[in-house]
Amino acid sequence: MTEKQELLNELRVIYDGDAWHANNLSEILAGISHEQAAAKPIPTAHSIWELVLHIAGWNETFAARLEGKNQLEPVDGDFPAIVERSPGAWQAALERLRRSHEKVLEVFAKQNESQFSNQFGDRDYTLSFFLHGIVRHIVYHSAQIAILKKA
């Protein structure tokens, strides 16, 4: 299996497959109500909802960068505020996360593996480092969500 195939597979399973690290993100988010998602059981930490919006926003940004756009951060900020706290708004956040994950997979799949060792845009790291970073970002925040769900 090539590095690209391995990364694509890992990116798929950390969202809704047999993840190596623990439950996948979809499993972790299953059954969380909008009240739970907005709660701050650890006052100094972000809520589950804020983390979901953060992951989705950065997924959108990562996809834009992979498409050659010079997007520095998510359009609505790093950790956007929850504007409406309702079941529908929570479902919309989860749907945004799902769509952003699909977009990352779509754009990721178009990357040329022969370019993985090349510098990524004007950054001081390679495309491979960036792609691995996307996976790490989702795993890191998935663990935070899992801890908050238990709290």
SULJOTA-V332594 format. One line per field, one symbol per residue. psi: psi as a letter, one per 40 degrees, with the letter a starting at -180 (. if undefined). Layout:
psi=???
This chain:
psi=hidddddddddddedfagiddaiiddddehehiddddeigdhdeiiidddddddddddddddddddeeighdiideidgiihdhgidddddddddddddddddddddddeihdeedeihhbeifiidddddddddddddddddddddddd.
